[in-house]
Amino acid sequence: MVVTAEDDRIVSFMNPTPAGKHSPAPEGRRRRGWVRGCRSLAQGCVLASLPALGAAHALSAAAAPAPAAAPAYADLSLEQLMDLKVERVYGASRQMQKVTQAPSSVSIVTADDIRLFGWRTLADVLRSVRGFYASDDRNYTFLGTRGFQRPGDYNTRVLVLVDGHRMNDNVYDGSYFGREAMVAVDMIERVEVIRGPSSSIYGSSAFFGVINIVTKRGSEVSAEVGTLGSYEGRFAFNHKFRSNLEWQFSGSYFTNAGAKRIYYPEFDQRISDNPAAANDGVAENADREDAAQLFTALSYYDFTLSAFVSRRLKEVPTASYGTVFNDGRERTGDRRAYVDAKFDRATGDHRVLGRVFYDQYRYSGQYPYDYAAPGERPAITMESDGAIGEWIGTEWQLNVRAVPDHAFIAGVEFRESMRERQYYSTTLDDSRRSRNLGLFGQWEGNLGKSLLLSGGLRYDHYFGSFGGTLNPRVAAIYSLTGTSTVKLLYGEAFRAPNPYERFYYTGSRTRTLQPERIRTEELVLEHYWGPAYRGTISLYQYDIKRLINQAATPAGDVYFENLDATHAIGGELEFEAKHASGLLARVSYAHQKAEDVGTGETLTNSPRSLAKLNLAWAAPRQVFSAGGELQFQSGLRTLAGARTGSAMVANLHVTSRRLVPGCELAITASNLFDRRYATPGAEEHAQDTLVQPGRLLWLKLTRKF
């Protein structure tokens, strides 16, 4: 899908455990009172927001014209407020709308933001977004939101779309935010972050939210060099033919030698009794990463044909799953590909979208094990673990606005998994097929000048599995003073058990796994100080039931079961200023408490507080720009019950179009002050905590055509 910044019409509707991908450990707590919790959170958010609101008032007073010439924003109706220069979002309702009309709390990250702050992966982009956090275990990147990030879970509770195409795979149901299976950030026109349950229109995995990536058009080449032996090259080519045919083609290659020496005290034989301890706990030359991507799209009037393929290989230095430490041969590979043919036509008050697609996902892992008895010479065997997924599908959608101020959406989605194969050396080779069908509908309507109502409902049926599930979403959006809107949101969502959870471990479970379910209530207040300043306060609570966790029989046989429940309550606030002078300022704070209902304990890998500050300035015609960020994260509970320390990380990015004629030169520093901090390890790790990367530097040269 290709969308320009000026185009309101969407061109396309995104519009051991033996080695293997494991499941997380149990967590969560007894439900707290919604009213009492919201009251305390509201008080905290209001107190925390006073400095930001004061700054907003000062900025507004300094930048605004004389009172006699100022527009009377406080007297605007809801319709007039919507006509202010407000970002538009597609993914919240499968239709283009202002974020103030969306039945969700939405954040938009644009290509200009990416350029200003120099983000290099989707994980970098999302780390800057209110309420999100991410971690890296030297193999995969994990995303958390609203206090929920289960160690080792492969992001199964966030749905990722690229131009409306579902990216979560059909074996692990995983989504990827590093270089594992995702488009390059230079290809992104904007990222739509839609918070809250969205199964009412997207089905499974739209549990905590939806990340919708919109790709862009353009022609450019770039080259980049960085610390740890990092090199990256990218090209993009766009051509419009006279026959209204347009072709976009882009590709990238990345290689990184990684850290030469990484110290893990758990493998230091001088202080550890771990049988695998060796080499004084130092993993040497075992952190390399290589990734390549190709993307192409061919558009002709209402038809778009697109294709994407990515490949990534990663050495793993952590000796996960009990493998031999410092062997250097543990590695994983991921490949993701799709072909998507789409038809999208708007005529008057009607719009029709149809698409058919073919997808493929492959995962392979190589794991060295020493099966020698204690005291004997090492007898290392390489074990192979992997998965192959192939699926086809189609979706059709009809948008109708036959009645003034009312919009109707109805659609159907069908997916057929032709192959869901999982294998582990000579002990497992399981291959399955499956299919599922989804039917959804949504209505939005204005009731007077101040109230917008929205309601959606979707039914999904999984043939040969747990059967059907019904998920609603309702929203009421009310204009308080013209420049202030209040959103009351309620939604339910589900996550279907994936083939890995159902079939990787054999024989111990007799009952059919049921889908996980979440119910979320949320209150959102959005206020605009003219077109340049915006503030948001959000209060929410959610309850999760039937969380799927790994368990074991007395004999040690591993299986998955619906075991846990979680309750959480939280609040987020954000202030943003985008001034015509080129200044951008954004500050956000999130506070959440997520607990296990059964034990009353705080969830592992769940920060109580997140605070972020983004400051940037771009000179006229963007001949020079500078962007900096500060990101704070409070301590995290580990699987062993310990706590990590809090972390404050600073990033800096500077660009210039004058130093090299005809080119843009950029310098990026992440973790500028080389802060040492750690996040919890997962069940496959001997390490209770994993130190995150230190300071990294990159130099990038870009030429646009």
C-alpha positions in Angstrom: 0.0 0.0 0.0 1.2 3.5 -0.8 -0.2 6.7 0.8 1.1 10.2 0.4 0.9 12.8 3.2 -1.5 14.9 1.1 -3.8 12.1 0.1 -6.9 11.6 2.3 -8.0 8.7 0.1 -6.3 5.5 0.9 -4.9 3.8 -2.2 -5.2 0.4 -0.5 -7.2 -0.8 2.5 -4.7 -1.2 5.3 -6.2 1.0 5.3 14.3 -27.6 28.2 12.6 -27.9 27.0 14.2 -28.8 23.7 15.3 -25.9 21.5 12.3 -24.0 20.1 10.1 -21.0 20.6 8.8 -21.4 24.1 5.8 -20.2 26.1 6.1 -17.8 29.1 5.7 -18.4 32.8 2.6 -17.7 34.9 1.9 -14.3 36.5 -1.0 -12.0 37.7 -3.5 -10.8 40.6 -6.8 -10.2 42.2 -8.9 -7.5 40.7 -8.8 -4.0 42.3 -11.8 -1.7 42.4 -12.1 0.3 39.2 -13.5 3.4 40.8 -10.9 3.5 43.6 -8.1 2.7 41.3 -9.1 5.3 38.6 -9.5 8.0 41.3 -5.9 7.5 42.5 -4.5 7.2 39.0 -6.4 10.3 37.9 -5.0 12.3 40.9 -1.5 11.1 40.0 -1.9 11.8 36.3 -3.2 15.3 37.0 -0.4 16.1 39.4 2.2 14.7 36.9 0.6 16.7 34.1 0.8 20.1 35.8 4.4 20.9 34.5 3.4 19.8 31.0 0.2 21.8 31.0 2.1 24.8 32.3 4.7 24.4 29.6 1.8 24.1 27.1 0.3 27.3 28.3 3.6 29.1 28.1 4.3 27.9 24.6 0.9 28.7 23.5 1.1 32.2 24.9 4.5 32.8 23.4 3.6 31.5 19.9 0.0 32.6 19.6 -1.0 35.9 17.9 -2.8 38.7 19.7 -6.0 37.7 21.4 -8.2 39.7 19.0 -6.9 37.7 16.0 -6.9 34.3 17.8 -9.5 31.8 16.6 -12.1 30.9 19.2 -11.1 27.3 19.6 -13.1 26.9 22.8 -16.3 27.7 21.0 -15.8 25.1 18.2 -18.3 22.2 17.8 -17.1 18.6 17.5 -17.4 18.8 13.6 -15.3 22.0 13.6 -12.8 20.5 15.9 -12.4 17.5 13.6 -11.6 20.0 10.8 -8.5 21.2 12.6 -5.2 19.9 11.2 -5.4 16.6 13.0 -3.6 13.4 12.1 -5.6 10.7 10.2 -5.7 7.0 11.0 -6.9 4.0 9.0 -6.2 1.0 11.2 -8.6 1.9 14.0 -11.8 1.2 12.1 -10.6 0.0 8.6 -11.5 3.4 7.2 -9.7 6.8 7.0 -10.7 9.1 9.9 -9.3 11.8 12.1 -7.7 10.4 15.3 -10.2 12.4 17.3 -13.0 10.3 15.7 -11.2 6.9 16.2 -12.7 4.5 18.7 -9.3 4.0 20.3 -6.4 5.9 21.8 -4.1 6.4 18.8 -0.6 7.6 18.2 0.8 8.4 14.7 4.5 8.3 13.9 5.4 9.8 10.6 8.3 9.5 8.2 9.4 13.0 9.3 9.5 11.8 12.9 11.7 8.8 11.8 14.0 11.1 10.0 14.2 13.6 12.9 15.1 11.0 15.5 17.0 8.5 13.3 15.2 5.3 14.4 16.6 2.3 12.7 14.1 -0.5 13.5 10.4 -0.6 14.3 11.3 -1.4 17.9 13.1 1.9 18.0 10.0 3.7 16.7 7.7 2.0 19.3 10.1 2.6 22.2 9.4 6.3 21.7 5.6 5.9 21.8 3.6 6.5 25.0 3.2 3.4 27.1 5.3 1.0 25.0 8.7 -0.6 25.9 10.9 -3.2 24.3 13.8 -5.5 25.2 16.4 -7.6 23.3 17.6 -11.0 24.3 20.4 -11.1 21.7 18.1 -13.1 19.4 14.7 -11.5 19.2 13.1 -8.2 20.1 10.1 -8.2 22.4 7.4 -5.5 22.7 5.5 -4.6 25.9 2.5 -2.3 26.4 0.3 -1.4 29.4 2.5 -3.4 31.7 2.3 -6.7 29.8 5.4 -8.4 28.2 5.8 -12.0 29.1 9.5 -13.0 28.9 10.1 -15.1 25.8 6.6 -14.7 24.3 7.0 -13.8 20.6 4.7 -10.8 20.6 1.6 -12.9 20.0 -0.8 -10.3 21.6 -0.1 -7.4 19.2 -1.3 -7.5 15.6 1.1 -6.1 13.0 -0.1 -5.0 9.6 1.9 -3.8 6.6 -0.4 -1.8 4.2 -3.3 -3.8 5.8 -1.6 -7.1 5.3 -1.4 -9.3 8.4 2.2 -10.1 9.4 1.7 -12.4 12.4 2.8 -15.9 11.3 0.6 -19.0 11.4 2.7 -21.3 13.6 3.8 -19.1 16.5 1.4 -16.3 15.8 4.4 -14.0 16.4 5.0 -10.5 15.3 8.5 -9.1 14.8 9.9 -5.6 15.6 13.7 -5.9 15.0 15.2 -7.2 11.8 13.6 -10.6 12.1 10.8 -10.3 9.6 9.8 -6.6 9.2 10.1 -3.9 6.6 12.9 -1.4 6.8 12.0 1.9 8.6 13.2 3.9 5.5 10.2 2.3 3.7 7.7 3.7 6.2 5.4 6.6 5.5 3.7 6.4 8.9 3.1 3.9 11.8 -0.4 3.9 13.3 -0.4 2.7 16.9 -3.9 1.7 17.9 -4.3 0.8 21.6 -6.8 -1.5 23.1 -8.8 -4.6 21.9 -9.5 -4.7 18.2 -10.7 -8.2 17.6 -14.1 -6.7 16.6 -12.6 -5.9 13.2 -9.3 -7.9 13.1 -9.9 -11.2 14.9 -7.1 -13.0 16.8 -4.0 -11.3 18.2 -5.5 -7.8 18.1 -5.4 -8.2 21.9 -3.6 -5.2 23.3 -3.6 -3.3 20.1 -2.7 -3.0 16.4 0.4 -1.7 14.7 -0.4 -0.6 11.2 2.6 0.3 9.0 1.9 2.3 5.8 4.7 2.1 3.3 5.8 5.1 1.1 6.9 5.8 -2.4 10.1 7.5 -3.5 13.5 6.9 -5.0 16.7 7.0 -2.9 19.9 5.2 -2.1 21.6 5.1 1.3 24.7 3.6 2.9 25.4 3.3 6.6 28.4 2.3 8.8 28.4 1.8 12.6 30.0 0.4 15.6 30.3 -3.4 16.2 31.1 -3.9 12.5 27.7 -2.7 11.3 27.0 -2.0 7.6 23.7 -1.3 5.8 22.8 -0.4 2.3 19.4 0.4 0.9 17.8 1.4 -2.4 14.3 2.5 -3.4 13.0 3.1 -6.9 9.6 4.6 -7.9 8.3 5.2 -11.4 5.0 6.5 -12.7 4.1 5.5 -16.2 1.9 7.5 -18.5 -0.8 4.7 -18.4 -1.5 5.4 -14.6 0.7 2.4 -13.8 3.1 3.0 -10.9 5.9 0.7 -9.7 7.8 0.8 -6.4 10.8 -1.4 -5.7 13.1 -1.3 -2.7 15.6 -3.5 -1.0 18.1 -3.5 1.9 21.0 -5.5 3.3 22.3 -5.3 6.9 25.2 -7.0 8.6 26.6 -6.7 12.1 29.5 -8.5 13.5 28.1 -8.0 17.0 29.9 -7.7 20.3 33.2 -9.6 20.3 33.0 -10.4 24.1 29.9 -10.7 26.2 30.2 -11.6 29.9 27.6 -13.7 31.7 28.3 -14.4 35.3 26.0 -17.4 35.2 28.6 -19.2 33.0 31.7 -18.0 34.9 33.1 -21.2 36.4 34.9 -19.2 39.0 31.7 -18.1 40.7 29.0 -20.4 39.2 28.2 -24.1 39.7 26.4 -24.3 36.3 27.8 -27.5 34.6 27.9 -25.5 31.3 30.1 -22.7 32.8 33.3 -22.1 30.8 35.7 -19.5 29.5 35.3 -17.3 32.6 31.7 -16.6 31.5 32.7 -14.8 28.3 30.9 -15.6 25.0 33.3 -14.7 22.1 32.4 -13.8 18.6 28.9 -15.2 18.8 26.6 -12.2 18.2 26.6 -11.8 14.4 23.4 -10.8 12.5 22.7 -10.6 8.8 19.4 -9.5 7.3 18.1 -8.7 3.8 14.7 -7.5 2.5 12.9 -6.9 -0.8 9.6 -5.1 -1.4 7.8 -4.3 -4.6 4.3 -2.9 -5.4 2.6 -2.4 -8.8 -0.5 -0.2 -8.8 -2.9 0.4 -11.7 -6.1 2.4 -10.9 -7.9 0.4 -8.3 -5.6 -2.6 -8.4 -2.4 -3.2 -6.4 -0.1 -6.2 -6.5 2.6 -6.2 -3.8 5.2 -8.7 -2.7 7.6 -8.8 0.2 10.4 -11.2 1.3 12.9 -10.9 4.2 15.6 -13.2 5.5 17.5 -12.9 8.7 20.2 -15.0 10.4 21.3 -14.4 14.0 24.0 -16.0 16.2 22.9 -16.5 19.8 25.5 -16.0 22.5 23.3 -16.7 25.5 23.5 -20.5 25.4 19.7 -20.7 25.6 17.8 -24.0 26.1 20.8 -25.6 27.9 23.1 -25.5 24.9 26.9 -25.5 25.1 28.2 -22.1 26.2 30.7 -20.3 24.0 30.4 -22.9 21.2 29.6 -20.2 18.6 27.3 -22.4 16.5 23.9 -21.6 18.1 21.9 -19.6 15.7 18.4 -18.9 14.4 17.0 -18.0 11.0 13.7 -16.4 10.0 12.2 -15.9 6.6 9.0 -14.1 5.9 7.3 -13.6 2.5 4.0 -12.7 1.0 2.2 -11.9 -2.3 -0.9 -9.7 -2.0 -3.3 -8.7 -4.8 -5.8 -6.0 -3.8 -8.8 -4.3 -5.3 -10.0 -1.0 -3.8 -12.7 1.2 -5.4 -14.7 4.1 -4.0 -17.8 5.3 -5.9 -19.9 8.0 -4.3 -21.0 6.8 -0.8 -19.8 3.2 -1.3 -16.4 1.6 -1.1 -15.4 -2.0 -1.9 -12.1 -3.6 -0.9 -11.1 -7.1 -1.9 -7.8 -8.9 -1.5 -6.3 -12.4 -1.9 -2.9 -13.3 -0.5 -0.3 -16.0 -0.1 2.1 -16.0 2.9 5.1 -18.0 4.0 7.1 -18.2 7.2 10.1 -20.3 7.9 12.1 -20.6 11.2 15.2 -22.7 11.7 17.4 -23.1 14.7 20.8 -24.9 15.2 21.6 -25.8 18.8 24.8 -27.5 20.1 24.3 -30.0 22.9 26.9 -31.9 24.9 25.5 -35.4 25.7 28.7 -36.7 27.3 28.5 -37.9 30.9 30.3 -35.8 33.6 34.1 -36.3 33.4 34.0 -37.7 29.8 35.3 -35.9 26.8 32.7 -33.5 25.2 30.4 -35.2 22.6 28.7 -32.2 21.0 25.7 -32.9 18.8 23.9 -30.3 16.6 20.2 -30.4 17.0 17.8 -28.8 14.5 14.6 -27.1 15.4 12.3 -25.4 12.9 8.9 -24.6 11.6 7.4 -24.0 8.1 4.1 -22.1 7.6 2.2 -21.5 4.5 -1.2 -20.0 4.2 -3.6 -18.4 1.7 -6.6 -16.2 2.3 -9.0 -13.6 1.1 -10.9 -10.7 2.7 -13.7 -8.5 1.4 -15.1 -5.3 2.9 -18.0 -2.9 2.0 -18.2 0.6 3.4 -21.5 2.4 3.0 -22.4 6.0 3.9 -26.0 6.0 2.5 -27.4 7.9 5.5 -26.0 11.3 6.4 -23.6 11.3 9.4 -23.7 7.5 9.5 -21.1 5.0 8.2 -21.5 1.2 7.9 -18.8 -1.4 7.4 -19.3 -5.1 6.8 -16.7 -7.7 5.9 -15.6 -11.3 5.7 -12.1 -12.8 6.1 -11.0 -16.4 5.4 -7.6 -18.0 5.9 -6.5 -21.5 5.0 -3.3 -22.8 6.5 -1.9 -25.3 4.0 1.1 -26.1 6.2 1.8 -25.8 9.9 4.9 -28.0 10.2 7.1 -28.2 13.3 10.1 -30.4 13.7 12.9 -31.1 16.1 15.8 -33.3 15.0 14.6 -36.9 14.9 12.1 -36.7 17.8 9.3 -34.5 16.3 7.9 -33.9 12.8 4.3 -32.7 13.1 2.4 -31.2 10.1 -1.1 -29.8 10.3 -3.7 -27.9 8.3 -6.3 -25.5 9.6 -8.8 -22.8 8.5 -10.7 -20.0 10.1 -13.5 -17.6 9.1 -14.3 -14.2 10.4 -17.5 -12.0 9.8 -17.5 -8.5 11.1 -19.6 -5.3 11.0 -19.3 -1.8 12.4 -21.5 1.3 12.6 -20.5 4.9 13.4 -22.9 7.8 13.6 -23.1 11.4 14.8 -25.9 12.1 17.2 -26.1 15.9 17.2 -23.1 18.1 17.0 -21.3 16.9 20.1 -21.7 13.1 20.2 -20.2 10.4 18.0 -21.1 6.7 18.7 -19.4 3.6 17.3 -20.1 -0.1 17.7 -18.5 -3.1 16.1 -18.9 -6.9 16.4 -17.0 -9.8 14.9 -17.5 -13.6 14.9 -14.6 -15.9 14.3 -14.8 -19.6 13.8 -11.8 -22.0 14.0 -12.6 -25.2 12.3 -11.3 -28.4 14.0 -10.2 -26.4 17.1 -12.2 -24.5 19.8 -15.0 -23.4 17.6 -16.3 -19.9 17.6 -15.9 -16.6 19.5 -17.8 -13.3 19.5 -16.0 -10.0 20.3 -17.7 -6.5 20.6 -16.4 -3.0 20.8 -18.3 0.2 21.6 -17.2 3.8 21.9 -18.8 7.1 22.7 -16.9 10.3 21.7 -18.2 13.5 23.2 -17.1 17.2 22.7 -16.8 19.0 26.0 -15.7 22.5 25.0 -15.0 22.2 21.3 -11.3 21.8 21.8 -11.7 18.9 24.3 -13.1 15.5 23.5 -13.8 12.6 25.8 -13.8 9.0 24.7 -15.5 6.2 26.6 -14.3 2.9 25.2 -15.1 -0.7 25.9 -13.7 -3.7 24.0 -13.2 -7.4 24.1 -10.6 -9.4 22.2 -9.2 -12.9 21.9 -6.0 -14.7 21.0 -6.4 -18.2 19.5 -4.1 -20.9 20.7 -1.4 -21.4 18.1 -0.1 -24.7 16.6 3.1 -24.5 18.7 1.1 -24.4 21.9 -1.2 -27.2 20.7 1.2 -29.6 19.0 4.9 -29.0 19.7 4.8 -31.0 23.0 3.0 -34.3 22.6 0.8 -36.4 24.7 0.2 -34.7 28.0 -2.9 -32.7 27.5 -6.3 -34.1 26.7 -8.5 -30.9 26.7 -8.7 -28.5 23.8 -7.0 -25.3 24.5 -9.4 -22.3 24.6 -8.6 -18.8 23.4 -7.3 -16.2 25.8 -9.7 -13.4 26.4 -9.3 -9.7 27.4 -11.9 -7.1 28.4 -10.8 -3.5 28.5 -12.5 -0.3 29.7 -10.9 3.0 29.0 -11.5 6.8 29.4 -9.5 9.1 27.1 -9.4 12.9 27.3 -7.9 14.8 24.3 -7.4 18.6 24.3 -6.1 20.9 21.5 -4.5 24.3 22.1 -5.0 25.4 18.5 -3.5 23.3 15.6 0.0 23.0 17.1 -0.5 21.8 20.6 -2.2 18.6 21.9 -2.6 16.8 25.2 -3.9 13.4 26.1 -4.9 11.7 29.3 -6.0 8.0 29.3 -7.2 5.8 32.2 -7.8 2.1 31.6 -8.3 -1.2 33.2 -8.2 -4.7 31.7 -8.9 -8.3 32.8 -7.4 -11.3 31.0 -8.8 -14.8 31.5 -7.6 -18.2 30.4 -3.9 -17.1 29.8 -2.1 -20.0 28.1 1.0 -21.1 30.1 3.4 -23.9 30.0 3.0 -26.7 32.6 4.4 -30.1 33.3 3.1 -33.5 34.5 4.8 -35.2 37.5 6.7 -37.3 35.0 8.1 -34.0 33.5 6.1 -34.0 30.3 5.6 -30.4 29.1 2.3 -29.1 27.8 0.3 -25.9 27.5 -2.9 -25.2 29.4 -5.3 -22.2 30.1 -4.0 -21.5 33.6 -3.8 -17.9 34.6 -5.7 -14.6 34.9 -4.4 -11.1 35.0 -5.9 -7.7 36.2 -4.3 -4.4 35.4 -5.1 -0.7 35.9 -3.2 2.2 34.5 -3.0 5.7 33.3 -1.1 7.6 30.6 -0.6 11.2 29.8 1.1 13.0 26.9 1.7 16.6 25.7 2.9 17.4 22.2 3.9 20.7 20.5 4.6 21.0 16.8 5.5 24.6 16.0 5.8 26.2 12.6 9.4 27.2 13.5 10.4 23.6 13.2 10.4 22.8 16.9 8.9 19.5 18.1 8.4 18.6 21.8 6.7 15.5 23.2 6.6 14.4 26.8 4.7 11.3 28.1 4.3 9.4 31.3 2.7 6.0 31.9 1.9 4.4 35.2 0.4 0.9 35.4 0.0 -2.0 37.9 -0.5 -5.4 36.3 -0.9 -8.4 38.7 -1.6 -12.1 38.7 -5.1 -12.7 40.0 -4.2 -16.0 41.7 -1.0 -14.9 43.4 -1.4 -11.2 43.8 2.2 -10.7 42.5 3.2 -8.1 40.0 3.7 -9.5 36.5 7.3 -10.3 35.4 8.8 -7.8 33.0 6.1 -5.2 33.9 7.4 -1.7 34.7 5.4 0.4 37.1 6.5 3.7 35.3 7.6 4.8 31.9 8.6 8.4 31.1 9.7 9.8 27.7 10.9 13.1 26.4 11.4 13.9 22.7 12.9 17.2 21.5 13.7 18.0 17.9 14.3 21.0 15.7 14.5 21.2 11.9 15.8 24.3 10.1 13.9 25.7 7.1 13.9 23.2 4.2 15.3 20.7 6.6 18.9 21.6 5.7 19.8 20.8 9.3 17.9 18.9 12.1 18.6 17.5 15.5 16.5 15.2 17.6 17.1 13.8 21.1 15.2 11.5 23.4 15.2 10.5 27.0 13.5 7.2 28.0 13.0 6.2 31.6 11.8 2.7 32.7 11.3 1.6 36.3 12.6 -1.7 37.6 11.3 -5.0 36.5 10.5 -8.3 38.3 12.3 -11.3 37.0 11.2 -14.9 36.7 13.3 -15.7 39.9 11.5 -13.0 41.8 14.4 -10.5 41.9 14.2 -6.9 40.5 16.2 -5.1 37.9 17.3 -1.6 38.4 15.5 1.4 36.7 17.0 2.7 33.5 17.4 6.1 31.8 18.6 6.0 28.2 19.4 9.0 26.0 19.5 8.9 22.2 20.7 11.6 19.8 20.4 12.1 16.0 21.8 14.9 13.8 21.4 15.4 10.1 22.8 17.9 7.5 22.2 18.5 3.9 25.1 20.9 3.4 28.2 18.9 4.4 27.9 16.6 1.4 26.5 18.3 -1.8 23.2 16.6 -2.9 23.2 14.2 0.0 22.0 14.0 3.5 24.5 13.1 6.2 23.2 11.7 9.5 24.9 10.7 12.8 23.1 8.6 15.3 24.0 7.7 18.9 21.8 5.3 20.8 22.3 4.9 24.6 24.5 8.0 24.3 25.9 7.8 27.8 26.5 4.0 27.6 24.2 3.2 30.5 24.3 -0.4 31.7 20.9 -1.8 32.3 19.2 -5.2 32.1 15.8 -6.8 31.4 14.5 -10.2 32.6 15.6 -13.4 30.9 13.0 -16.0 29.8 12.6 -19.6 30.7 15.1 -20.8 28.1 17.9 -18.6 29.6 20.2 -19.6 32.5 20.5 -15.8 33.0 17.9 -14.2 35.3 18.6 -10.9 33.6 20.1 -9.9 30.3 22.2 -6.8 29.9 21.0 -4.6 27.0 23.2 -3.1 24.3 25.4 -0.2 25.3 26.3 2.9 23.2 26.1 2.4 19.5 27.0 4.9 16.8 26.1 5.1 13.1 27.0 7.3 10.2 24.5 7.4 7.3 24.6 9.0 3.8 21.4 9.3 1.8 20.8 10.5 -1.8 17.2 11.2 -2.9 16.1 11.3 -6.6 
